Amino acid sequence: MMTHLDPHSSDPVEHDHGDDYQITIPISGTPSLDLNNISNQLNKNTRMITMPGEKHIHFTKESESRILLINIKRSLIDTIIFSRLNQGTSGIDFSIYNEDSSEKLIKVADKIVRTNLFHEDYSARMEELEWELAETFLSIQEGSHSDQWKKEVIIHQHPIIKNIIGYIYENYQNDISLDELSSVSNLSKFYLIRTFKDIVGCTPSNFLLNIRIEKALNLLLTSKLDITTICYEVGFGSLNTFERVFKKNFGCTIFEFRKNHKI
């Protein structure tokens, strides 16, 4: 959303955006954002991130301002973080105030607006662009995820590890043993575990668990399948294991998660 603020004006009230992250990008002028009782003045080379549930208000002083506001659902960030890093977002700390270019975000936001305005059958394209927007945000946004995010590039430069990851994604619904992965990669089990952990940041078995959680998360958010069906659909051997792994990653039960993310 593009919003315009006249001199000495503000948002109607202090507010939050529920379960969304909001990115504030000044396009013109020098607006301010009051967050946690601290006023931050912004210019064209800065942006601010408002976390889910954080109350804030935009305002101006002498000059009028135009601000681009981008909201991204926590559930989409969760899905991408799991897909790329095999972890939840609960432990991620984002840098709130940023002094760098937001041009890449602006370009993707512009494509979303144009697609929304000028294309009648755009649902599939919009989903692709929303995913691109969230990935762009995670790529340029400094945070505790940044080192591991950048490390993923290294994975794609290591063909053996890339092949193992591809094999796991293709067969995550089945039991996958270390012997099987060793055969696929032509690596000894010891060297496989050590190399995989050095590059990916976790063992192959943990990677497999996280893929199953990633797939389960998608089904919980996009389908009405019952929890037991989802459990076995994504390859977990028991409901107890599914529930334990899910709670460890998200800090809540599967039932609580689905209740808070009704489709």
FIROFI-148738 format. One record per residue (C-alpha): residue number from 1; residue in three letters; z, y, x. Coordinates in nm, 4 decimals. Layout:
FIROFI-148738
<n=NUM | res=ALA | w=Z | v=Y | u=X>
...
***
This chain:
FIROFI-148738
<n=1 | res=MET | w=0.0000 | v=0.0000 | u=0.0000>
<n=2 | res=MET | w=-0.0831 | v=0.3512 | u=0.1213>
<n=3 | res=THR | w=0.1735 | v=0.6079 | u=0.0164>
<n=4 | res=HIS | w=0.1723 | v=0.9885 | u=0.0468>
<n=5 | res=LEU | w=0.4842 | v=1.1994 | u=0.0923>
<n=6 | res=ASP | w=0.4795 | v=1.5767 | u=0.0453>
<n=7 | res=PRO | w=0.6925 | v=1.7952 | u=0.2750>
<n=8 | res=HIS | w=1.0665 | v=1.7544 | u=0.2073>
<n=9 | res=SER | w=1.0151 | v=1.4551 | u=-0.0204>
<n=10 | res=SER | w=1.1211 | v=1.0905 | u=-0.0176>
<n=11 | res=ASP | w=1.0976 | v=0.7563 | u=-0.1949>
<n=12 | res=PRO | w=1.2513 | v=0.7814 | u=-0.5443>
<n=13 | res=VAL | w=1.5602 | v=0.5816 | u=-0.4408>
<n=14 | res=GLU | w=1.7027 | v=0.3749 | u=-0.1577>
<n=15 | res=HIS | w=1.5696 | v=0.0219 | u=-0.2097>
<n=16 | res=ASP | w=1.4959 | v=-0.3179 | u=-0.0586>
<n=17 | res=HIS | w=1.2104 | v=-0.5648 | u=-0.0993>
<n=18 | res=GLY | w=1.3939 | v=-0.8834 | u=-0.1832>
<n=19 | res=ASP | w=1.2617 | v=-1.1698 | u=0.0271>
<n=20 | res=ASP | w=0.9822 | v=-0.9684 | u=0.1928>
<n=21 | res=TYR | w=0.9508 | v=-0.8180 | u=0.5373>
<n=22 | res=GLN | w=0.8121 | v=-0.4636 | u=0.5143>
<n=23 | res=ILE | w=0.6178 | v=-0.3005 | u=0.7964>
<n=24 | res=THR | w=0.6048 | v=0.0812 | u=0.7959>
<n=25 | res=ILE | w=0.3081 | v=0.2275 | u=0.9862>
<n=26 | res=PRO | w=0.2589 | v=0.6075 | u=0.9899>
<n=27 | res=ILE | w=-0.1056 | v=0.7082 | u=0.9482>
<n=28 | res=SER | w=-0.0520 | v=1.0849 | u=0.9613>
<n=29 | res=GLY | w=0.2416 | v=1.3201 | u=0.9936>
<n=30 | res=THR | w=0.5878 | v=1.2310 | u=1.1229>
<n=31 | res=PRO | w=0.7753 | v=1.0516 | u=0.8435>
<n=32 | res=SER | w=1.1265 | v=0.9155 | u=0.8860>
<n=33 | res=LEU | w=1.2883 | v=0.5940 | u=0.7709>
<n=34 | res=ASP | w=1.6596 | v=0.5739 | u=0.6993>
<n=35 | res=LEU | w=1.7776 | v=0.2189 | u=0.7704>
<n=36 | res=ASN | w=2.1392 | v=0.1075 | u=0.8050>
<n=37 | res=ASN | w=2.2463 | v=0.4751 | u=0.7817>
<n=38 | res=ILE | w=2.0354 | v=0.5616 | u=1.0874>
<n=39 | res=SER | w=1.7364 | v=0.7964 | u=1.0537>
<n=40 | res=ASN | w=1.4338 | v=0.7051 | u=1.2663>
<n=41 | res=GLN | w=1.1428 | v=0.9459 | u=1.3018>
<n=42 | res=LEU | w=0.8037 | v=0.7791 | u=1.3330>
<n=43 | res=ASN | w=0.4691 | v=0.8894 | u=1.4702>
<n=44 | res=LYS | w=0.1249 | v=0.7353 | u=1.4924>
<n=45 | res=ASN | w=0.2175 | v=0.5089 | u=1.7851>
<n=46 | res=THR | w=0.5297 | v=0.3589 | u=1.6275>
<n=47 | res=ARG | w=0.6165 | v=0.1224 | u=1.3445>
<n=48 | res=MET | w=0.9352 | v=-0.0107 | u=1.1892>
<n=49 | res=ILE | w=1.0228 | v=-0.3473 | u=1.0417>
<n=50 | res=THR | w=1.2553 | v=-0.3754 | u=0.7429>
<n=51 | res=MET | w=1.4081 | v=-0.7203 | u=0.7112>
<n=52 | res=PRO | w=1.4410 | v=-0.9024 | u=0.3757>
<n=53 | res=GLY | w=1.7186 | v=-0.7484 | u=0.1672>
<n=54 | res=GLU | w=1.7696 | v=-0.4421 | u=0.3902>
<n=55 | res=LYS | w=1.8071 | v=-0.1174 | u=0.1942>
<n=56 | res=HIS | w=1.6050 | v=0.1768 | u=0.3245>
<n=57 | res=ILE | w=1.4332 | v=0.4995 | u=0.2231>
<n=58 | res=HIS | w=1.1310 | v=0.6898 | u=0.3598>
<n=59 | res=PHE | w=1.1401 | v=1.0696 | u=0.3721>
<n=60 | res=THR | w=0.9731 | v=1.3705 | u=0.5316>
<n=61 | res=LYS | w=1.0895 | v=1.7038 | u=0.6638>
<n=62 | res=GLU | w=0.8490 | v=1.9936 | u=0.7181>
<n=63 | res=SER | w=0.5209 | v=1.8006 | u=0.7324>
<n=64 | res=GLU | w=0.3490 | v=1.5826 | u=0.4752>
<n=65 | res=SER | w=0.2824 | v=1.2221 | u=0.5717>
<n=66 | res=ARG | w=0.0707 | v=0.9207 | u=0.4878>
<n=67 | res=ILE | w=0.2272 | v=0.5793 | u=0.5435>
<n=68 | res=LEU | w=0.0775 | v=0.2310 | u=0.5341>
<n=69 | res=LEU | w=0.3302 | v=-0.0188 | u=0.3951>
<n=70 | res=ILE | w=0.2651 | v=-0.3904 | u=0.4482>
<n=71 | res=ASN | w=0.4853 | v=-0.6493 | u=0.2775>
<n=72 | res=ILE | w=0.4833 | v=-1.0094 | u=0.3979>
<n=73 | res=LYS | w=0.6767 | v=-1.2807 | u=0.2173>
<n=74 | res=ARG | w=0.9447 | v=-1.4607 | u=0.4142>
<n=75 | res=SER | w=0.8066 | v=-1.7941 | u=0.2882>
<n=76 | res=LEU | w=0.4688 | v=-1.7246 | u=0.4558>
<n=77 | res=ILE | w=0.6374 | v=-1.6287 | u=0.7839>
<n=78 | res=ASP | w=0.8493 | v=-1.9460 | u=0.7558>
<n=79 | res=THR | w=0.5388 | v=-2.1596 | u=0.7087>
<n=80 | res=ILE | w=0.3535 | v=-2.0072 | u=1.0038>
<n=81 | res=ILE | w=0.6525 | v=-2.0221 | u=1.2360>
<n=82 | res=PHE | w=0.6918 | v=-2.3905 | u=1.1513>
<n=83 | res=SER | w=0.3209 | v=-2.4505 | u=1.1935>
<n=84 | res=ARG | w=0.3000 | v=-2.2797 | u=1.5316>
<n=85 | res=LEU | w=0.6478 | v=-2.3088 | u=1.6829>
<n=86 | res=ASN | w=0.8142 | v=-2.5951 | u=1.4959>
<n=87 | res=GLN | w=1.1239 | v=-2.3909 | u=1.4100>
<n=88 | res=GLY | w=1.2689 | v=-2.1868 | u=1.1245>
<n=89 | res=THR | w=1.2928 | v=-1.8073 | u=1.1140>
<n=90 | res=SER | w=1.6692 | v=-1.7953 | u=1.0564>
<n=91 | res=GLY | w=1.7318 | v=-1.7658 | u=1.4303>
<n=92 | res=ILE | w=1.4579 | v=-1.5100 | u=1.5005>
<n=93 | res=ASP | w=1.5507 | v=-1.1511 | u=1.5799>
<n=94 | res=PHE | w=1.2626 | v=-0.9060 | u=1.5424>
<n=95 | res=SER | w=1.2519 | v=-0.5716 | u=1.7192>
<n=96 | res=ILE | w=1.3091 | v=-0.3174 | u=1.4400>
<n=97 | res=TYR | w=1.1627 | v=-0.0073 | u=1.6052>
<n=98 | res=ASN | w=0.8374 | v=-0.0534 | u=1.7957>
<n=99 | res=GLU | w=0.6400 | v=0.1817 | u=2.0176>
<n=100 | res=ASP | w=0.2976 | v=0.0224 | u=2.0464>
<n=101 | res=SER | w=-0.0352 | v=0.0118 | u=1.8663>
<n=102 | res=SER | w=-0.0545 | v=-0.1248 | u=1.5117>
<n=103 | res=GLU | w=-0.4347 | v=-0.1097 | u=1.5088>
<n=104 | res=LYS | w=-0.4783 | v=-0.4872 | u=1.4696>
<n=105 | res=LEU | w=-0.2492 | v=-0.4913 | u=1.1653>
<n=106 | res=ILE | w=-0.4290 | v=-0.1927 | u=1.0136>
<n=107 | res=LYS | w=-0.7679 | v=-0.3640 | u=1.0537>
<n=108 | res=VAL | w=-0.6541 | v=-0.6805 | u=0.8755>
<n=109 | res=ALA | w=-0.4844 | v=-0.4764 | u=0.6000>
<n=110 | res=ASP | w=-0.8110 | v=-0.2854 | u=0.5533>
<n=111 | res=LYS | w=-1.0024 | v=-0.6135 | u=0.5137>
<n=112 | res=ILE | w=-0.7501 | v=-0.7278 | u=0.2515>
<n=113 | res=VAL | w=-0.7877 | v=-0.4050 | u=0.0518>
<n=114 | res=ARG | w=-1.1691 | v=-0.4198 | u=0.0660>
<n=115 | res=THR | w=-1.1767 | v=-0.7857 | u=-0.0345>
<n=116 | res=ASN | w=-0.9425 | v=-0.7136 | u=-0.3246>
<n=117 | res=LEU | w=-1.1559 | v=-0.4211 | u=-0.4460>
<n=118 | res=PHE | w=-1.5104 | v=-0.5441 | u=-0.4011>
<n=119 | res=HIS | w=-1.5102 | v=-0.9245 | u=-0.4436>
<n=120 | res=GLU | w=-1.4623 | v=-1.0977 | u=-0.7765>
<n=121 | res=ASP | w=-1.4068 | v=-1.4514 | u=-0.6477>
<n=122 | res=TYR | w=-1.1797 | v=-1.3801 | u=-0.3535>
<n=123 | res=SER | w=-0.8738 | v=-1.6046 | u=-0.3889>
<n=124 | res=ALA | w=-0.9612 | v=-1.8374 | u=-0.0981>
<n=125 | res=ARG | w=-1.0625 | v=-1.5470 | u=0.1249>
<n=126 | res=MET | w=-0.7438 | v=-1.3579 | u=0.0378>
<n=127 | res=GLU | w=-0.5325 | v=-1.6560 | u=0.1371>
<n=128 | res=GLU | w=-0.7101 | v=-1.6668 | u=0.4746>
<n=129 | res=LEU | w=-0.6582 | v=-1.2930 | u=0.5266>
<n=130 | res=GLU | w=-0.2910 | v=-1.3077 | u=0.4283>
<n=131 | res=TRP | w=-0.2393 | v=-1.5849 | u=0.6847>
<n=132 | res=GLU | w=-0.4311 | v=-1.3772 | u=0.9445>
<n=133 | res=LEU | w=-0.2136 | v=-1.0735 | u=0.8672>
<n=134 | res=ALA | w=0.1098 | v=-1.2696 | u=0.9137>
<n=135 | res=GLU | w=-0.0172 | v=-1.4287 | u=1.2374>
<n=136 | res=THR | w=-0.1230 | v=-1.0871 | u=1.3676>
<n=137 | res=PHE | w=0.2235 | v=-0.9520 | u=1.2883>
<n=138 | res=LEU | w=0.3892 | v=-1.2383 | u=1.4785>
<n=139 | res=SER | w=0.1497 | v=-1.1926 | u=1.7719>
<n=140 | res=ILE | w=0.2113 | v=-0.8198 | u=1.8254>
<n=141 | res=GLN | w=0.5710 | v=-0.8020 | u=1.7041>
<n=142 | res=GLU | w=0.8268 | v=-0.8444 | u=1.9784>
<n=143 | res=GLY | w=1.1154 | v=-1.0730 | u=1.8932>
<n=144 | res=SER | w=1.3064 | v=-1.3782 | u=2.0033>
<n=145 | res=HIS | w=0.9993 | v=-1.5859 | u=1.9069>
<n=146 | res=SER | w=0.7626 | v=-1.4034 | u=2.1448>
<n=147 | res=ASP | w=0.7919 | v=-1.6204 | u=2.4572>
<n=148 | res=GLN | w=0.7335 | v=-1.9429 | u=2.2655>
<n=149 | res=TRP | w=0.4527 | v=-1.7825 | u=2.0627>
<n=150 | res=LYS | w=0.2696 | v=-1.6833 | u=2.3802>
<n=151 | res=LYS | w=0.3385 | v=-2.0269 | u=2.5266>
<n=152 | res=GLU | w=0.1295 | v=-2.1827 | u=2.2524>
<n=153 | res=VAL | w=-0.1798 | v=-2.0467 | u=2.4239>
<n=154 | res=ILE | w=-0.0959 | v=-2.2727 | u=2.7195>
<n=155 | res=ILE | w=-0.0967 | v=-2.5768 | u=2.4874>
<n=156 | res=HIS | w=-0.4596 | v=-2.5156 | u=2.3968>
<n=157 | res=GLN | w=-0.5415 | v=-2.5046 | u=2.7675>
<n=158 | res=HIS | w=-0.3916 | v=-2.8529 | u=2.8225>
<n=159 | res=PRO | w=-0.6403 | v=-3.1012 | u=2.6678>
<n=160 | res=ILE | w=-0.4122 | v=-3.4088 | u=2.6848>
<n=161 | res=ILE | w=-0.1231 | v=-3.2364 | u=2.5052>
<n=162 | res=LYS | w=-0.3666 | v=-3.0807 | u=2.2596>
<n=163 | res=ASN | w=-0.5039 | v=-3.4288 | u=2.1806>
<n=164 | res=ILE | w=-0.1530 | v=-3.5686 | u=2.1311>
<n=165 | res=ILE | w=-0.0691 | v=-3.2853 | u=1.8928>
<n=166 | res=GLY | w=-0.3938 | v=-3.3482 | u=1.7045>
<n=167 | res=TYR | w=-0.3122 | v=-3.7176 | u=1.6776>
<n=168 | res=ILE | w=0.0367 | v=-3.6442 | u=1.5433>
<n=169 | res=TYR | w=-0.1041 | v=-3.4051 | u=1.2817>
<n=170 | res=GLU | w=-0.3575 | v=-3.6675 | u=1.1714>
<n=171 | res=ASN | w=-0.0985 | v=-3.9459 | u=1.1463>
<n=172 | res=TYR | w=0.2304 | v=-3.7698 | u=1.0614>
<n=173 | res=GLN | w=0.2623 | v=-3.9675 | u=0.7350>
<n=174 | res=ASN | w=0.2866 | v=-4.2931 | u=0.9323>
<n=175 | res=ASP | w=0.5394 | v=-4.4272 | u=1.1809>
<n=176 | res=ILE | w=0.4302 | v=-4.3055 | u=1.5258>
<n=177 | res=SER | w=0.5918 | v=-4.4697 | u=1.8281>
<n=178 | res=LEU | w=0.6082 | v=-4.3459 | u=2.1850>
<n=179 | res=ASP | w=0.4093 | v=-4.6562 | u=2.2849>
<n=180 | res=GLU | w=0.1335 | v=-4.5438 | u=2.0497>
<n=181 | res=LEU | w=0.1293 | v=-4.1883 | u=2.1905>
<n=182 | res=SER | w=0.1389 | v=-4.3254 | u=2.5430>
<n=183 | res=SER | w=-0.1686 | v=-4.5359 | u=2.4662>
<n=184 | res=VAL | w=-0.3503 | v=-4.2416 | u=2.3072>
<n=185 | res=SER | w=-0.2797 | v=-4.0119 | u=2.6030>
<n=186 | res=ASN | w=-0.3003 | v=-4.2668 | u=2.8862>
<n=187 | res=LEU | w=0.0338 | v=-4.1356 | u=3.0121>
<n=188 | res=SER | w=0.3512 | v=-4.3287 | u=3.0808>
<n=189 | res=LYS | w=0.6227 | v=-4.2743 | u=2.8206>
<n=190 | res=PHE | w=0.8444 | v=-4.0975 | u=3.0741>
<n=191 | res=TYR | w=0.5695 | v=-3.8618 | u=3.1920>
<n=192 | res=LEU | w=0.4536 | v=-3.8067 | u=2.8328>
<n=193 | res=ILE | w=0.7997 | v=-3.6956 | u=2.7168>
<n=194 | res=ARG | w=0.8561 | v=-3.4729 | u=3.0212>
<n=195 | res=THR | w=0.5111 | v=-3.3087 | u=3.0087>
<n=196 | res=PHE | w=0.5184 | v=-3.2625 | u=2.6314>
<n=197 | res=LYS | w=0.8642 | v=-3.1026 | u=2.6413>
<n=198 | res=ASP | w=0.7728 | v=-2.8731 | u=2.9320>
<n=199 | res=ILE | w=0.4648 | v=-2.7408 | u=2.7512>
<n=200 | res=VAL | w=0.5565 | v=-2.7563 | u=2.3824>
<n=201 | res=GLY | w=0.9311 | v=-2.6990 | u=2.4128>
<n=202 | res=CYS | w=1.0465 | v=-3.0143 | u=2.2338>
<n=203 | res=THR | w=0.9998 | v=-3.3912 | u=2.2487>
<n=204 | res=PRO | w=0.7138 | v=-3.5646 | u=2.0613>
<n=205 | res=SER | w=0.9618 | v=-3.7112 | u=1.8105>
<n=206 | res=ASN | w=1.1087 | v=-3.3678 | u=1.7323>
<n=207 | res=PHE | w=0.7576 | v=-3.2276 | u=1.7034>
<n=208 | res=LEU | w=0.6735 | v=-3.5005 | u=1.4507>
<n=209 | res=LEU | w=0.9888 | v=-3.4231 | u=1.2497>
<n=210 | res=ASN | w=0.8998 | v=-3.0545 | u=1.2401>
<n=211 | res=ILE | w=0.5445 | v=-3.1260 | u=1.1235>
<n=212 | res=ARG | w=0.6855 | v=-3.3341 | u=0.8384>
<n=213 | res=ILE | w=0.9172 | v=-3.0466 | u=0.7471>
<n=214 | res=GLU | w=0.6237 | v=-2.8047 | u=0.7691>
<n=215 | res=LYS | w=0.4174 | v=-3.0190 | u=0.5289>
<n=216 | res=ALA | w=0.7180 | v=-3.0669 | u=0.2993>
<n=217 | res=LEU | w=0.7786 | v=-2.6918 | u=0.2976>
<n=218 | res=ASN | w=0.4211 | v=-2.6310 | u=0.1860>
<n=219 | res=LEU | w=0.4529 | v=-2.8846 | u=-0.0970>
<n=220 | res=LEU | w=0.7885 | v=-2.7381 | u=-0.2060>
<n=221 | res=LEU | w=0.6323 | v=-2.3912 | u=-0.2242>
<n=222 | res=THR | w=0.2966 | v=-2.4820 | u=-0.3805>
<n=223 | res=SER | w=0.3472 | v=-2.7938 | u=-0.5933>
<n=224 | res=LYS | w=0.5700 | v=-2.9279 | u=-0.8680>
<n=225 | res=LEU | w=0.6127 | v=-3.2692 | u=-0.7073>
<n=226 | res=ASP | w=0.9707 | v=-3.3962 | u=-0.7184>
<n=227 | res=ILE | w=1.1719 | v=-3.3985 | u=-0.3958>
<n=228 | res=THR | w=1.1679 | v=-3.7785 | u=-0.3568>
<n=229 | res=THR | w=0.7885 | v=-3.7903 | u=-0.3853>
<n=230 | res=ILE | w=0.7535 | v=-3.5119 | u=-0.1281>
<n=231 | res=CYS | w=0.9925 | v=-3.6957 | u=0.1050>
<n=232 | res=TYR | w=0.7751 | v=-4.0071 | u=0.1246>
<n=233 | res=GLU | w=0.4478 | v=-3.8128 | u=0.0969>
<n=234 | res=VAL | w=0.5143 | v=-3.6403 | u=0.4305>
<n=235 | res=GLY | w=0.6342 | v=-3.9527 | u=0.6117>
<n=236 | res=PHE | w=1.0135 | v=-3.9489 | u=0.5972>
<n=237 | res=GLY | w=1.1623 | v=-4.2968 | u=0.5745>
<n=238 | res=SER | w=1.4572 | v=-4.1945 | u=0.3570>
<n=239 | res=LEU | w=1.5708 | v=-3.9087 | u=0.1369>
<n=240 | res=ASN | w=1.8912 | v=-3.8746 | u=0.3398>
<n=241 | res=THR | w=1.6950 | v=-3.8107 | u=0.6595>
<n=242 | res=PHE | w=1.4712 | v=-3.5594 | u=0.4821>
<n=243 | res=GLU | w=1.7695 | v=-3.3679 | u=0.3435>
<n=244 | res=ARG | w=1.9572 | v=-3.3702 | u=0.6760>
<n=245 | res=VAL | w=1.6606 | v=-3.2435 | u=0.8799>
<n=246 | res=PHE | w=1.5732 | v=-2.9808 | u=0.6186>
<n=247 | res=LYS | w=1.9275 | v=-2.8410 | u=0.6011>
<n=248 | res=LYS | w=1.9512 | v=-2.8298 | u=0.9809>
<n=249 | res=ASN | w=1.6372 | v=-2.6143 | u=0.9970>
<n=250 | res=PHE | w=1.6891 | v=-2.3897 | u=0.6950>
<n=251 | res=GLY | w=2.0658 | v=-2.3817 | u=0.6481>
<n=252 | res=CYS | w=2.0421 | v=-2.4815 | u=0.2826>
<n=253 | res=THR | w=1.9699 | v=-2.7917 | u=0.0766>
<n=254 | res=ILE | w=1.6190 | v=-2.8716 | u=-0.0453>
<n=255 | res=PHE | w=1.7341 | v=-2.8146 | u=-0.4029>
<n=256 | res=GLU | w=1.8731 | v=-2.4701 | u=-0.3155>
<n=257 | res=PHE | w=1.5534 | v=-2.3780 | u=-0.1298>
<n=258 | res=ARG | w=1.3306 | v=-2.4764 | u=-0.4210>
<n=259 | res=LYS | w=1.5552 | v=-2.2942 | u=-0.6699>
<n=260 | res=ASN | w=1.5172 | v=-1.9725 | u=-0.4667>
<n=261 | res=HIS | w=1.1402 | v=-2.0138 | u=-0.4252>
<n=262 | res=LYS | w=1.0220 | v=-2.1112 | u=-0.7715>
<n=263 | res=ILE | w=0.6462 | v=-2.1232 | u=-0.8178>
***
